Amino acid sequence: MIYVTSPQEVIDGIFSKKALETPSDTVKPDELELELPEWYDEKKFKKAQRFYWENCFALTTTMLQGLLAVLAVPSILRVLVGSRRSSSLYTSYKRYLSTILHTTTWFEYDLKPNTRSWKSLYTVRSRHLRAGLSSKLRGGGVVSQRDIALTQFGFMGFALLKPDKFGLRQLEEGDWDAYIHFWRTICHMIGLQDRYNLCRNTVDETREVCQAVLERVYTPCLENVPEYFEHMARVLLESMWCVNPTINVNAMLYFCRNLADVPGYVYTEAERQDLQDKIKKQLKGKPLDTGKN
């Protein structure tokens, strides 16, 4: 099946009131069933799995940075804080280690009924459904289609938009296309409607949608983070240190903002020079020390 929705229509859809109000699932937990989308391509899916394992550390790092960024989205953070399942070192360790194990399962096993991958996706979708119902009862809002789409960005957005930051390259032609198909399929399986799926027909279309999400959500959210972000982000990183001892909390938080193009968070000499040029342009010929005390 070929998507007929244009990138701009997807962007408009994600930021619509309907996407914000439509829950990730409308069925009862005991009525939940998984089905492969009609456009699923097993060959592409397996190609993406191979691509992941050949770039395992780099791609896992993009996902960790993505999870940090997702915590800056107020509607998602509100549900996480309300669940009380990731606000301490112990609970955070349990939640995010589970996330890692589920994700690696998707990359390791065939996506067929009764496989470990299939059962894992069912578990994740069930948790989203129950979390949404619980949040709604507490008055914290639902787990919406927009929330799922923004979470999808956390898993694949930085890899697609900033591959050079992680040393990512296609090893075979079509690797990125396969990787996009993988996340298109995974997110469909956990309840994301195709009209809101960030992963589109081509790499260019997908990057266009992801860039819009970065500019309209993650850059402003990470520039002015919501209450509890700092605590939740630091707990996440500290709890994951025993899984990945290369984690440095302050460095990871800085790098996350750099990836999200938050003004002032430069990482390379080229970025520093670009920031300086922007400041000079804003000063319009005034001395460089303008504004200093």
GIURBEL-V404035 format. One record per backbone hydrogen bond with DSSP energy under -0.5 kcal/mol. NH is the residue of the N-H (numbers start at 1). CO is the residue of the C=O. If there is no record, write none. Layout:
# GIURBEL-V404035
NH/CO, NH/CO
This chain:
# GIURBEL-V404035
10/6, 11/7, 12/8, 13/9, 14/10, 15/11, 16/13, 19/13, 20/16, 21/17, 22/18, 23/21, 24/143, 31/28, 32/29, 40/37, 42/40, 45/41, 46/42, 47/43, 48/44, 49/45, 50/46, 51/47, 52/48, 53/49, 54/50, 55/51, 55/52, 56/53, 59/55, 60/56, 61/57, 62/58, 63/59, 64/60, 65/61, 66/62, 67/63, 68/64, 69/65, 70/66, 71/67, 71/68, 72/69, 73/70, 74/72, 76/73, 77/73, 78/74, 79/75, 80/76, 81/77, 82/78, 83/79, 84/80, 84/81, 85/80, 92/88, 93/89, 94/90, 95/91, 96/92, 97/93, 98/94, 99/95, 100/96, 101/97, 102/98, 103/99, 104/100, 105/101, 106/102, 107/103, 108/104, 108/105, 109/105, 112/110, 115/112, 119/115, 120/116, 121/117, 122/118, 123/119, 124/120, 125/121, 126/122, 127/123, 128/124, 129/125, 130/126, 131/127, 132/128, 133/129, 134/130, 135/131, 136/132, 137/133, 138/134, 139/135, 139/136, 140/135, 141/135, 144/142, 145/19, 145/22, 146/19, 148/144, 149/145, 150/146, 151/147, 152/148, 153/149, 154/150, 155/151, 155/152, 156/152, 157/153, 158/153, 160/156, 161/157, 162/158, 165/162, 166/162, 166/163, 167/164, 168/163, 175/172, 178/174, 179/175, 180/176, 181/177, 182/178, 183/179, 184/180, 185/181, 186/182, 187/183, 188/184, 189/185, 190/186, 191/188, 192/187, 196/193, 197/193, 197/194, 200/198, 206/202, 207/203, 208/204, 209/205, 210/206, 211/207, 212/208, 213/209, 214/210, 215/211, 216/212, 217/213, 218/213, 219/214, 221/217, 222/218, 223/219, 224/220, 229/226, 232/228, 233/229, 234/230, 235/231, 236/232, 237/233, 238/234, 239/235, 240/236, 241/237, 241/238, 243/240, 244/240, 247/244, 252/248, 253/249, 254/250, 255/251, 256/252, 257/253, 258/254, 259/255, 260/256, 261/258, 262/257, 265/262, 266/264, 272/268, 273/269, 274/270, 275/271, 276/272, 277/273, 278/274, 279/275, 280/276, 281/277, 282/278, 283/279, 284/280, 285/280, 286/283, 290/287, 292/289
